[in-house]
Amino acid sequence: MVADKKNIVYQGAFDAPIDGVFGIASMTKAITSAAALRLADQRKITLDEPVARYLPALRTMSVLTGFSPRGVPRTRPAARAITLRHLLTHTSGLSYATWDENVKRAQARRVQNLLAFEPGARWQYGTGIDWAGRLVETLTGQTLETHFKEVFFDPLGMADTSFLIQPDKFHRLIDLHRRKPDGALAADPRKLPEGPKSFNGGGGLYSTAGDYIRFLQMILRGGDGILSPRVIRWLSDNAIGGLSAGRLQSTNPASSSDVDFHLSGSNRHTLGFLLNPRTGKLSWAGLANTFFWIDPARERCAVVLMQFLPFCDPAALSVLHNFENAVSTEV
């Protein structure tokens, strides 16, 4: 689906209904980031104060420094406190094991409260926005499901976006598929997903192309009064200086291939999105090959939803890149 500020300019569906419901995984992060920044804009928290004031579990984080000859992780206390800025830019040190071999080794030894590096030292995709979601719940006294519905979903008409799949929408839920060794795709057993015990700001939402593009259009339009101009700037401007973002080496090929979104080391990160500084496009994705981008210069936004693993499978990237090129060259 492709849209400008007001209208859908293209939509298509193949082997799925146009209103199919997809697990969008880490596309949840953009909504969580917007919610957290909205609270910062309301001065309920600042971008650069220690978030451990509100999330005590982050007070005892240690930095991984290496491993002993026997493979035992070596750590030291973090010298710098984690801030909301760190959480939203993936510079906190809270890294996913799927794309960090050292964290994977440490977790195999059951080491907890671990940072891959000193907060602010570099970019590495991780669980920072999961923690930002907990922060939103702490500051508002609401669950993410309730808060997102109140702030975003109801005002924008995103009736099919939720952490929960209701039985009357189950027939529209697209099955998750996995790439088998012979190259074929096999669907997971079909069953109604159980409701989560808690709501994760880093992933977990279900949505449709039509719903999610309404969220993107809201950003294109400057916030619609839901987000202030300052929040839109925070979501749009580089927030990591000269650090490089967007390149990941997989430790789990069944879940994800290696990742390099723009085939370049020059990507940056805002307080909500991956930023291509050459084009100004804002983007991110979800694990089952769901993708989106916002092109402020051309006043376009787009969503591409698939539902299979591994992430960044060559076939998925072919669909993404061919579609993005077609949209970018459209007159």
Rosetta silent file (secondary structure, phi, psi, omega in degrees, C-alpha in Angstrom):
SEQUENCE: MVADKKNIVYQGAFDAPIDGVFGIASMTKAITSAAALRLADQRKITLDEPVARYLPALRTMSVLTGFSPRGVPRTRPAARAITLRHLLTHTSGLSYATWDENVKRAQARRVQNLLAFEPGARWQYGTGIDWAGRLVETLTGQTLETHFKEVFFDPLGMADTSFLIQPDKFHRLIDLHRRKPDGALAADPRKLPEGPKSFNGGGGLYSTAGDYIRFLQMILRGGDGILSPRVIRWLSDNAIGGLSAGRLQSTNPASSSDVDFHLSGSNRHTLGFLLNPRTGKLSWAGLANTFFWIDPARERCAVVLMQFLPFCDPAALSVLHNFENAVSTEV
SCORE:     score description
SCORE:     0.000 S_00000001
   1 L     0.000  139.238  178.501    0.000    0.000    0.000 S_00000001
   2 E  -129.790  141.202 -179.686    1.220    3.506   -0.859 S_00000001
   3 E  -142.335  155.606  165.066   -0.278    6.792    0.292 S_00000001
   4 L   -98.392 -160.145 -176.286    0.293   10.514    0.182 S_00000001
   5 L   -63.407  -29.362 -171.749   -0.775   12.780    3.028 S_00000001
   6 L  -117.465  -33.066 -167.319   -4.480   12.282    2.370 S_00000001
   7 L  -127.972  155.098  168.252   -5.164    9.384    0.027 S_00000001
   8 E   -78.045  124.928 -178.791   -4.216    5.817   -0.800 S_00000001
   9 E  -104.325  -14.153  173.066   -2.505    5.994   -4.189 S_00000001
  10 E  -158.371  140.768  168.971   -1.873    2.243   -4.628 S_00000001
  11 L  -148.166  142.488  178.755   -2.958   -0.953   -2.939 S_00000001
  12 L  -152.577  150.907  178.624   -2.510   -4.552   -3.915 S_00000001
  13 L  -140.364  137.095 -176.491   -2.813   -7.967   -2.281 S_00000001
  14 L  -135.109  121.798 -176.089   -1.438  -11.312   -3.446 S_00000001
  15 L    60.259   25.718  178.095   -2.288  -14.636   -1.768 S_00000001
  16 L  -163.131  151.599  175.329   -3.915  -12.623    1.022 S_00000001
  17 L   -72.617  154.457 -178.844   -6.968  -10.378    1.437 S_00000001
  18 L   -63.717  -24.853  177.649   -6.366   -6.631    1.277 S_00000001
  19 L  -103.595   24.662  177.978   -7.560   -6.381    4.885 S_00000001
  20 L   -59.029  143.357 -179.679   -5.429   -9.320    6.048 S_00000001
  21 E   -99.016  125.944 -175.650   -4.172   -9.063    9.625 S_00000001
  22 E  -117.547  144.974  166.114   -0.404   -9.504   10.030 S_00000001
  23 E   -73.538  116.025 -173.101    1.867   -9.883   13.009 S_00000001
  24 E   -98.790   -0.095  171.767    3.974   -6.736   12.565 S_00000001
  25 E    46.240 -118.149 -172.001    6.537   -7.515   15.291 S_00000001
  26 L   -74.878   -3.080  167.263    9.084   -4.676   15.474 S_00000001
  27 L   -66.470  -13.343  170.710    6.924   -2.290   13.461 S_00000001
  28 H   -60.766  -31.213 -172.731    5.390   -1.897   16.930 S_00000001
  29 H   -60.505  -35.879 -179.435    8.515    0.060   17.877 S_00000001
  30 H   -63.714  -38.252  179.742    7.600    3.163   15.882 S_00000001
  31 H   -70.730  -42.291  176.792    4.316    3.475   17.760 S_00000001
  32 H   -61.481  -43.053  179.574    5.999    2.916   21.122 S_00000001
  33 H   -61.220  -43.564  178.775    8.652    5.500   20.274 S_00000001
  34 H   -62.581  -39.593  179.516    5.994    8.056   19.340 S_00000001
  35 H   -65.567  -42.578  179.837    4.154    7.379   22.601 S_00000001
  36 H   -66.085  -41.169  179.478    7.321    7.794   24.686 S_00000001
  37 H   -67.356  -33.362  176.524    8.288   11.007   22.883 S_00000001
  38 H   -61.335  -38.792  177.587    4.800   12.372   23.421 S_00000001
  39 H   -69.441  -36.754  175.562    5.344   11.949   27.178 S_00000001
  40 H   -65.488  -37.800  177.874    8.734   13.651   26.916 S_00000001
  41 H   -64.478  -30.704  176.656    7.066   16.502   25.042 S_00000001
  42 L   -84.832    4.413  177.833    4.629   16.772   27.949 S_00000001
  43 L    62.109   31.144  172.452    7.651   16.934   30.281 S_00000001
  44 L   -84.172  -12.223  173.894    6.716   13.787   32.154 S_00000001
  45 L  -161.784  157.905  173.526   10.284   12.654   31.495 S_00000001
  46 L  -106.410  162.400 -178.887   13.322   14.114   29.724 S_00000001
  47 L   -67.996  -24.704 -168.517   15.303   12.475   26.966 S_00000001
  48 L  -120.702   13.678  172.592   18.538   12.481   28.945 S_00000001
  49 L   -88.931  156.142  179.365   17.682   11.647   32.557 S_00000001
  50 E   -63.140  124.179 -179.819   18.366    8.115   33.865 S_00000001
  51 H   -74.834  -12.756  176.544   15.344    5.936   33.104 S_00000001
  52 H   -63.196  -16.924  173.325   16.250    3.725   36.074 S_00000001
  53 H   -59.914  -29.615 -177.691   14.427    6.342   38.170 S_00000001
  54 L  -109.408  -21.780 -178.367   11.248    4.855   36.755 S_00000001
  55 L  -124.645   84.371 -173.827   12.488    1.356   35.833 S_00000001
  56 H   -57.415  -24.965 -179.376   14.499    0.053   38.828 S_00000001
  57 H   -62.635  -20.103 -179.318   15.497   -3.121   36.965 S_00000001
  58 H   -87.492    3.240 -179.883   17.861   -1.002   34.847 S_00000001
  59 H   -76.854  -21.201 -171.198   19.881    0.102   37.894 S_00000001
  60 H  -111.992   30.063 -177.772   21.985   -3.050   38.024 S_00000001
  61 L   -77.337  141.347  176.820   23.146   -3.366   34.420 S_00000001
  62 E  -120.472  149.199 -179.582   26.700   -4.549   33.721 S_00000001
  63 E   -93.070  129.551  176.508   28.767   -4.146   30.566 S_00000001
  64 E   -72.890  123.493 -178.634   30.108   -7.288   28.896 S_00000001
  65 E  -109.616  -11.536 -179.655   33.884   -6.931   28.490 S_00000001
  66 E   154.102 -163.232 -177.400   34.817  -10.381   27.219 S_00000001
  67 E  -135.975  147.379  175.406   35.047  -14.034   28.196 S_00000001
  68 L   -72.579  168.550  176.954   37.428  -16.109   30.264 S_00000001
  69 L   -55.659  -24.859  178.490   39.355  -18.979   28.616 S_00000001
  70 L   -91.418    4.084  177.414   36.530  -21.236   29.807 S_00000001
  71 L    86.799   11.785  178.096   33.903  -19.015   28.209 S_00000001
  72 L   -79.462  128.708 -179.108   32.630  -17.372   31.389 S_00000001
  73 E   -62.247  140.635  174.078   31.404  -13.823   30.656 S_00000001
  74 E  -109.861  133.512 -175.986   33.414  -10.988   32.162 S_00000001
  75 E  -136.336  166.065  172.102   31.541   -7.835   33.107 S_00000001
  76 E  -143.625  156.167  177.701   31.935   -4.505   34.858 S_00000001
  77 E   -61.612  144.218  176.545   29.377   -2.017   36.165 S_00000001
  78 L   -66.861  137.775  179.444   28.164    0.470   33.568 S_00000001
  79 L   -86.704  -15.989 -174.591   29.789    3.887   33.956 S_00000001
  80 L  -126.630  137.976  179.497   26.916    5.729   32.266 S_00000001
  81 L   -75.998  145.168  176.107   23.200    5.647   33.046 S_00000001
  82 L   -76.737  135.064  179.069   20.746    4.554   30.344 S_00000001
  83 E  -116.252  169.927  174.893   18.463    7.344   29.129 S_00000001
  84 H   -61.466  -36.784  176.544   15.330    7.456   27.012 S_00000001
  85 H   -57.760  -44.231  177.949   17.482    8.770   24.166 S_00000001
  86 H   -62.350  -44.453 -178.042   19.601    5.609   24.398 S_00000001
  87 H   -60.632  -43.484 -173.605   16.534    3.351   24.472 S_00000001
  88 H   -79.398  -18.606 -178.818   14.920    4.914   21.402 S_00000001
  89 H  -104.280    3.947 -177.469   18.101    5.042   19.291 S_00000001
  90 L    59.233   39.504  175.383   19.360    1.510   20.032 S_00000001
  91 L  -118.448   18.426 -176.704   22.491    2.909   21.670 S_00000001
  92 L   -81.229  -22.029 -171.431   21.718    1.621   25.191 S_00000001
  93 L    94.852   -7.412  177.715   23.761   -1.589   24.951 S_00000001
  94 L   -81.878   96.270 -169.039   20.617   -3.703   25.376 S_00000001
  95 E  -108.744  147.707  172.749   21.162   -5.981   22.373 S_00000001
  96 L   -76.140  133.627  177.236   19.199   -8.829   20.806 S_00000001
  97 H   -63.306  -26.060 -178.707   21.070  -12.137   20.878 S_00000001
  98 H   -59.994  -25.125 -178.696   19.742  -12.842   17.358 S_00000001
  99 H  -128.239   24.340  179.664   22.196  -10.251   16.003 S_00000001
 100 L  -146.989  104.283 -174.688   24.931  -10.204   18.658 S_00000001
 101 H   -62.578  -39.065 -179.492   27.188  -13.242   19.049 S_00000001
 102 H   -66.351  -41.231  176.997   28.686  -12.100   22.358 S_00000001
 103 H   -64.991  -39.225  177.689   25.284  -11.531   23.926 S_00000001
 104 H   -61.024  -43.471  178.485   24.166  -14.936   22.653 S_00000001
 105 H   -63.563  -42.567 -178.354   27.209  -16.577   24.310 S_00000001
 106 H   -67.318  -40.976 -179.793   26.582  -14.728   27.570 S_00000001
 107 H   -66.565  -30.615  176.049   22.888  -15.598   27.652 S_00000001
 108 H   -63.551  -23.080  175.578   23.757  -19.256   27.150 S_00000001
 109 L   -93.121    9.204  178.048   25.562  -18.926   30.502 S_00000001
 110 L    61.970   32.286  175.677   22.385  -17.425   32.012 S_00000001
 111 L   -81.834  127.378 -176.448   24.019  -14.049   32.609 S_00000001
 112 L  -109.708  172.421  175.623   21.324  -11.433   33.201 S_00000001
 113 L    51.940   52.896 -170.406   21.192   -7.601   33.296 S_00000001
 114 E  -114.073  135.707  171.112   23.774   -7.395   30.553 S_00000001
 115 E  -110.276  137.410  178.738   24.829   -4.562   28.245 S_00000001
 116 L   -73.960  -20.703 -178.872   26.826   -5.336   25.109 S_00000001
 117 L  -163.714  168.687  178.938   28.615   -1.964   25.416 S_00000001
 118 L   -63.877  133.084  179.345   28.636    1.267   27.373 S_00000001
 119 L   -51.586  130.748  179.325   25.428    3.277   26.771 S_00000001
 120 L    90.722   -6.379 -173.890   25.930    5.755   23.950 S_00000001
 121 L   -75.905  -34.542 -179.552   29.071    4.086   22.583 S_00000001
 122 L  -161.867  178.325  177.735   27.558    2.644   19.392 S_00000001
 123 L  -100.367  132.792  171.934   24.386    1.481   17.644 S_00000001
 124 L  -155.486  123.168 -175.705   23.198   -2.098   17.993 S_00000001
 125 L   -59.559  134.457 -176.950   19.624   -3.222   17.497 S_00000001
 126 E  -167.300 -155.801 -169.235   18.105   -4.484   20.709 S_00000001
 127 L   -91.584   13.003 -178.291   15.485   -4.397   23.423 S_00000001
 128 H   -54.697  -40.757 -176.453   15.697   -0.700   24.264 S_00000001
 129 H   -79.559  -20.262  167.278   12.210    0.043   22.946 S_00000001
 130 H   -57.868  -46.074  179.463   10.816   -2.934   24.865 S_00000001
 131 H   -69.297  -34.443  175.684   11.951   -1.007   27.958 S_00000001
 132 H   -61.875  -34.780  175.551   10.576    2.240   26.546 S_00000001
 133 H   -64.005  -41.276  176.366    7.199    0.495   26.420 S_00000001
 134 H   -63.655  -36.054  178.216    7.482   -0.374   30.108 S_00000001
 135 H   -63.485  -43.421  178.060    8.344    3.259   30.738 S_00000001
 136 H   -58.970  -44.145  179.743    5.183    4.409   28.939 S_00000001
 137 H   -64.254  -39.510 -179.916    3.096    2.082   31.100 S_00000001
 138 H   -65.274  -44.089 -175.449    4.812    3.316   34.281 S_00000001
 139 H   -74.648  -28.333 -176.773    4.360    7.003   33.462 S_00000001
 140 H   -99.073  -20.148 -173.849    0.743    6.717   32.289 S_00000001
 141 L    71.703   14.885  178.854   -0.593    4.027   34.606 S_00000001
 142 L  -119.203  154.645  169.022   -2.094    2.345   31.527 S_00000001
 143 L   -71.258  159.130  176.191   -1.232   -0.794   29.622 S_00000001
 144 H   -61.023  -37.185  178.695    0.195   -0.238   26.157 S_00000001
 145 H   -57.909  -47.522 -179.615   -2.942   -1.784   24.694 S_00000001
 146 H   -69.506  -44.325 -176.539   -5.122    0.805   26.428 S_00000001
 147 H   -66.121  -46.129  179.348   -2.747    3.737   25.894 S_00000001
 148 H   -61.621  -40.809 -179.962   -2.162    3.076   22.194 S_00000001
 149 H   -62.482  -43.190 -177.585   -5.897    2.662   21.613 S_00000001
 150 H   -69.674  -42.695 -172.304   -6.669    5.941   23.360 S_00000001
 151 H   -87.155  -40.378 -172.316   -3.863    8.019   21.840 S_00000001
 152 H  -114.389  -54.796 -165.461   -3.411    6.548   18.346 S_00000001
 153 H   -67.511  -47.493 -179.928   -5.749    3.773   17.268 S_00000001
 154 H   -67.145  -48.192  179.387   -9.148    5.307   18.007 S_00000001
 155 H   -61.358  -32.957 -176.406   -8.324    8.838   16.738 S_00000001
 156 H   -93.203   -3.211 -179.548   -6.754    7.463   13.544 S_00000001
 157 L    73.921   31.186 -179.686   -9.382    4.821   12.861 S_00000001
 158 L   -90.069   68.943 -171.017   -6.935    1.914   13.307 S_00000001
 159 L   -71.940  -18.006 -176.922   -9.681   -0.534   14.252 S_00000001
 160 L  -104.191   11.975 -177.834   -7.685   -3.657   13.337 S_00000001
 161 L  -106.791  124.372 -175.110   -4.505   -2.835   15.288 S_00000001
 162 E  -168.212  161.429  168.855   -4.070   -4.494   18.679 S_00000001
 163 L   -79.655   -6.425 -174.308   -1.890   -6.797   20.766 S_00000001
 164 L  -120.759  140.939  172.716   -4.909   -9.132   20.797 S_00000001
 165 L  -103.848  114.315  177.621   -6.622  -11.099   18.033 S_00000001
 166 L   -77.626  147.915 -177.594  -10.353  -11.270   18.629 S_00000001
 167 H   -54.012  -33.365 -177.526  -12.103  -14.459   17.477 S_00000001
 168 H   -74.920   -6.897  176.384  -14.180  -12.557   14.907 S_00000001
 169 H  -109.684   -1.432 -175.223  -10.975  -11.421   13.143 S_00000001
 170 H   -60.285  -34.286 -178.197   -9.168  -14.760   13.256 S_00000001
 171 H   -66.357  -17.893  178.891  -10.267  -15.671    9.713 S_00000001
 172 H   -95.772   -4.929 -178.797   -8.314  -12.632    8.423 S_00000001
 173 E   -72.661  126.759 -178.688   -5.099  -13.497   10.288 S_00000001
 174 L   -82.266  130.928 -178.754   -2.311  -14.410    7.858 S_00000001
 175 L   -65.865  141.739  171.708   -0.439  -17.605    8.745 S_00000001
 176 L   -79.275  131.650  178.479    3.243  -17.373    9.640 S_00000001
 177 E  -114.358  158.346  178.439    5.406  -19.417    7.247 S_00000001
 178 E  -132.234  142.450  178.449    9.004  -20.628    7.578 S_00000001
 179 E   -74.969  124.128  179.219   11.595  -21.386    4.925 S_00000001
 180 L   -88.333  164.393  179.945   12.440  -25.107    4.904 S_00000001
 181 L   -55.032  -29.692  179.960   15.876  -26.532    3.980 S_00000001
 182 L   -84.079    2.717  177.819   14.576  -27.387    0.502 S_00000001
 183 L    94.628  -14.261  179.428   13.565  -23.756   -0.038 S_00000001
 184 L   -75.477  160.933  176.878    9.810  -24.266    0.249 S_00000001
 185 E  -105.137  132.116  178.417    7.671  -22.314    2.693 S_00000001
 186 E  -121.715  135.267 -178.479    5.618  -24.188    5.308 S_00000001
 187 E   -80.272  142.699  170.212    2.900  -22.615    7.431 S_00000001
 188 L   -65.458  156.716  175.526    2.867  -22.913   11.206 S_00000001
 189 L   -55.181  137.325 -175.393   -0.173  -24.718   12.653 S_00000001
 190 L   -86.929  120.157  176.328   -3.148  -22.398   12.512 S_00000001
 191 L  -154.887  154.468  179.348   -4.619  -21.450   15.901 S_00000001
 192 L   -66.148  122.917 -179.664   -6.000  -18.385   17.609 S_00000001
 193 L   -61.878  139.174  175.217   -3.066  -16.632   19.355 S_00000001
 194 L   -74.121  146.752  176.544   -3.317  -16.507   23.122 S_00000001
 195 L   -64.308  140.065 -178.512   -3.395  -13.063   24.656 S_00000001
 196 L   -69.797  153.818  176.444    0.009  -11.991   25.997 S_00000001
 197 L   -73.795  -25.481  174.968    0.656  -11.835   29.735 S_00000001
 198 L  -147.661  163.549 -176.397    2.126   -8.378   29.199 S_00000001
 199 L  -103.071  129.602 -171.711    2.327   -5.949   26.294 S_00000001
 200 L  -104.550  116.630  179.105    5.708   -5.487   24.634 S_00000001
 201 L   -67.325  -15.297  178.600    6.589   -2.103   23.164 S_00000001
 202 L   -89.207  -10.849 -179.016    9.269   -3.727   21.036 S_00000001
 203 L   177.776  166.851  174.886    6.926   -6.096   19.247 S_00000001
 204 L   121.863  -14.676  179.285    3.639   -7.900   19.474 S_00000001
 205 E   -75.018  149.586  166.461    1.099   -5.780   17.606 S_00000001
 206 E  -108.530  146.253 -179.710   -1.144   -7.117   14.862 S_00000001
 207 E  -160.265  178.136  175.526   -2.236   -4.731   12.125 S_00000001
 208 L  -121.187  164.897  176.788   -3.272   -4.313    8.516 S_00000001
 209 H   -59.573  -42.956 -178.271   -1.715   -2.327    5.683 S_00000001
 210 H   -65.015  -39.174  178.020   -4.608    0.130    5.801 S_00000001
 211 H   -66.761  -50.389 -172.758   -4.309    0.674    9.544 S_00000001
 212 H   -65.920  -33.962 -179.021   -0.557    1.086    9.665 S_00000001
 213 H   -69.604  -23.122  173.474   -0.481    3.499    6.774 S_00000001
 214 H   -64.986  -38.562  176.138   -2.857    5.756    8.708 S_00000001
 215 H   -63.469  -44.218  179.644   -0.179    6.020   11.396 S_00000001
 216 H   -65.536  -40.382  177.367    2.434    6.883    8.754 S_00000001
 217 H   -61.766  -38.584  177.236    0.143    9.463    7.136 S_00000001
 218 H   -57.158  -41.304  178.362   -0.317   11.122   10.534 S_00000001
 219 H   -68.727  -42.538  176.823    3.452   11.626   10.705 S_00000001
 220 H   -57.866  -36.109 -178.192    3.552   12.923    7.112 S_00000001
 221 L   -81.469    0.314  177.389    0.868   15.448    8.007 S_00000001
 222 L    93.289   12.412  172.523    2.895   16.762   10.927 S_00000001
 223 L   112.007  -16.258  176.837    1.217   14.927   13.773 S_00000001
 224 E    55.410   23.080 -176.327   -2.523   15.729   13.366 S_00000001
 225 L    79.854   -9.767  175.921   -2.499   17.280   16.849 S_00000001
 226 L   -79.503  -44.717  175.700   -1.691   13.830   18.277 S_00000001
 227 E  -115.650  138.809 -178.502    2.040   14.487   18.056 S_00000001
 228 L   -78.031  164.006  174.869    3.494   17.989   18.321 S_00000001
 229 H   -55.696  -33.953  178.600    5.871   19.506   15.751 S_00000001
 230 H   -66.122  -40.971  177.116    8.704   18.912   18.224 S_00000001
 231 H   -64.079  -40.191  177.433    7.928   15.189   18.404 S_00000001
 232 H   -61.032  -39.423  176.315    7.819   15.029   14.596 S_00000001
 233 H   -64.451  -42.967  178.254   11.299   16.629   14.520 S_00000001
 234 H   -59.910  -38.621 -179.575   12.546   14.105   17.070 S_00000001
 235 H   -74.276  -18.634 -171.685   11.185   11.295   14.898 S_00000001
 236 H  -104.732  -26.644 -171.205   12.722   12.773   11.733 S_00000001
 237 L   -96.672  146.502  175.851   16.192   14.082   12.649 S_00000001
 238 L   -54.486  128.132 -178.256   19.409   12.145   13.117 S_00000001
 239 L  -119.247    8.497 -177.910   19.853   11.460   16.842 S_00000001
 240 L  -123.434   15.683  177.564   23.087    9.411   16.862 S_00000001
 241 L    60.154 -128.144 -177.329   25.589   11.815   15.315 S_00000001
 242 L   -91.038    5.106  178.192   28.212   10.009   13.277 S_00000001
 243 L   -66.710  148.772  179.066   27.383    6.501   14.503 S_00000001
 244 L   -95.414  144.939 -176.914   26.400    3.991   11.831 S_00000001
 245 L  -135.826  160.165  168.249   23.076    2.139   12.007 S_00000001
 246 L    93.922    3.584  178.692   21.097   -0.545   10.227 S_00000001
 247 E  -114.938  129.556 -174.596   23.648   -3.310    9.659 S_00000001
 248 E  -138.374  137.950  175.690   23.251   -6.592   11.556 S_00000001
 249 L  -106.111  121.287 -173.226   25.000   -9.947   11.443 S_00000001
 250 L   -74.159  142.159  170.484   22.662  -12.828   12.262 S_00000001
 251 L  -107.163   -0.367 -176.186   23.431  -15.467   14.880 S_00000001
 252 L  -142.419   84.010 -173.760   20.252  -17.408   14.068 S_00000001
 253 L   -59.961  -23.499  178.748   19.785  -17.995   10.317 S_00000001
 254 L   -70.077  -27.771  179.586   16.398  -19.646   10.806 S_00000001
 255 L   -94.660  -36.865 -174.715   15.033  -16.387   12.233 S_00000001
 256 E  -152.661  138.568  166.238   17.026  -13.791   10.315 S_00000001
 257 L   -80.365  174.826  172.007   19.516  -13.422    7.515 S_00000001
 258 L   -62.222  152.255 -172.786   22.210  -10.758    7.771 S_00000001
 259 E  -123.523  129.450  169.595   20.733   -7.279    7.505 S_00000001
 260 E  -151.033   90.645 -166.582   21.909   -4.226    5.560 S_00000001
 261 L   -58.774  -43.977 -174.678   18.824   -2.223    4.686 S_00000001
 262 L  -115.444   18.409  178.427   20.340    0.321    2.312 S_00000001
 263 L    50.633   44.758 -175.034   23.559   -1.510    1.363 S_00000001
 264 L  -157.372  147.339  174.962   25.482    1.283    3.018 S_00000001
 265 L   -89.825    8.173 -171.803   27.286    2.043    6.267 S_00000001
 266 L   -98.299    5.078 -179.856   25.999    5.602    6.279 S_00000001
 267 L   -65.065  148.718  175.952   22.548    4.994    7.798 S_00000001
 268 E  -122.029 -177.099  179.634   21.657    6.946   10.914 S_00000001
 269 E  -138.169  135.891  174.459   18.859    6.654   13.471 S_00000001
 270 L   -89.441 -166.687  173.835   16.301    9.153   14.717 S_00000001
 271 L   -84.838   26.339  178.019   14.414    8.840   17.987 S_00000001
 272 L  -168.734  -23.136 -172.729   12.085    6.424   16.234 S_00000001
 273 L  -138.377  158.161  163.768   13.245    5.336   12.789 S_00000001
 274 E   -71.969  136.642 -177.424   16.195    4.254   10.699 S_00000001
 275 E  -117.941  125.221  170.448   17.219    7.279    8.625 S_00000001
 276 L   -90.756  104.735 -173.879   18.755    7.158    5.164 S_00000001
 277 L   -67.511  -18.040  179.490   20.629   10.504    5.163 S_00000001
 278 L   -74.162  -40.631 -176.128   20.990   10.443    1.387 S_00000001
 279 L  -106.121  -17.650 -175.361   17.250   10.313    0.662 S_00000001
 280 L    81.012    3.033 -178.893   15.754   11.441    3.972 S_00000001
 281 L   -71.096  143.284  175.460   13.569    8.332    4.109 S_00000001
 282 E  -108.895  138.598 -174.564   12.486    7.007    7.509 S_00000001
 283 E  -159.055  166.705  162.999   11.930    3.270    7.851 S_00000001
 284 E  -170.892 -166.566 -167.657   11.958    0.087    9.859 S_00000001
 285 E  -157.350  176.764  174.054   10.567   -3.438    9.694 S_00000001
 286 E  -128.179  155.028 -168.172    9.192   -6.483   11.494 S_00000001
 287 L   -56.693  -36.416 -176.675   10.741   -9.931   11.872 S_00000001
 288 L   -86.573   30.308  177.173    8.297  -11.789    9.578 S_00000001
 289 L    67.032   51.328  167.371    9.283   -9.520    6.660 S_00000001
 290 E  -108.291  137.930 -172.659    6.970   -6.599    7.204 S_00000001
 291 E  -139.611  154.365  172.786    8.412   -3.247    6.096 S_00000001
 292 E  -149.927  160.297  169.632    7.463    0.413    5.908 S_00000001
 293 E  -152.105  156.754  175.117    8.969    3.716    4.923 S_00000001
 294 E  -122.554  128.568  179.163    8.124    7.410    4.988 S_00000001
 295 E  -115.562   89.276 -176.443    9.500    9.682    2.261 S_00000001
 296 L   -60.462  -34.322 -177.055    9.008   13.277    3.505 S_00000001
 297 L   -64.575  -39.850 -179.868   10.545   14.815    0.378 S_00000001
 298 L   -96.937    0.616 -179.291    8.027   13.160   -1.945 S_00000001
 299 L    53.166   51.458  177.819    5.225   13.179    0.644 S_00000001
 300 E  -131.902  152.282  169.874    4.732    9.437    0.294 S_00000001
 301 E  -141.265  157.605 -174.661    4.596    6.535    2.718 S_00000001
 302 E  -152.190  153.614  178.333    4.345    2.827    2.048 S_00000001
 303 E  -132.585  135.434  173.629    3.822   -0.529    3.723 S_00000001
 304 E  -127.139  116.376 -176.442    4.878   -3.985    2.480 S_00000001
 305 E  -116.725  120.405  170.119    3.551   -6.878    4.567 S_00000001
 306 L  -122.581  178.005 -177.123    4.679  -10.488    4.215 S_00000001
 307 L  -150.763   68.933  176.113    4.536  -13.222    6.842 S_00000001
 308 E  -155.634  160.104  176.755    7.420  -15.643    6.738 S_00000001
 309 E  -114.450  152.080   10.885   10.875  -16.303    8.184 S_00000001
 310 L   -85.422  158.658  174.157   13.770  -15.769    7.992 S_00000001
 311 E   -60.783  143.234 -178.872   13.829  -11.982    8.165 S_00000001
 312 L    57.569   31.658  168.730   15.519  -10.358    5.160 S_00000001
 313 L   -55.868  141.052 -177.900   15.159  -13.561    3.135 S_00000001
 314 H   -53.413  -36.878  179.171   16.394  -12.790   -0.413 S_00000001
 315 H   -66.028  -39.688  178.668   12.901  -13.287   -1.837 S_00000001
 316 H   -65.927  -43.161  179.703   11.437  -10.819    0.680 S_00000001
 317 H   -65.168  -33.068  176.970   14.141   -8.248   -0.039 S_00000001
 318 H   -63.270  -45.121  176.652   13.492   -8.627   -3.766 S_00000001
 319 H   -60.423  -48.476 -178.048    9.828   -7.769   -3.240 S_00000001
 320 H   -59.122  -52.341 -173.490   10.734   -4.860   -0.967 S_00000001
 321 H   -69.040  -39.800  177.994   13.399   -3.334   -3.193 S_00000001
 322 H   -64.398  -40.815  179.204   11.468   -3.762   -6.447 S_00000001
 323 H   -67.274  -44.111 -179.378    8.367   -2.207   -4.886 S_00000001
 324 H   -63.123  -41.264  178.508   10.336    0.654   -3.328 S_00000001
 325 H   -63.491  -40.415  179.804   12.085    1.364   -6.631 S_00000001
 326 H   -64.555  -41.902  179.617    8.748    1.362   -8.467 S_00000001
 327 H   -66.198  -39.931 -176.062    7.233    3.766   -5.935 S_00000001
 328 H   -70.506  -27.619 -178.315   10.304    6.031   -6.018 S_00000001
 329 H   -96.047   -5.327  179.868   10.305    6.305   -9.819 S_00000001
 330 L   -66.293  134.420 -178.243    6.532    6.777  -10.125 S_00000001
 331 L   -85.828    0.000    0.000    5.680   10.191  -11.558 S_00000001
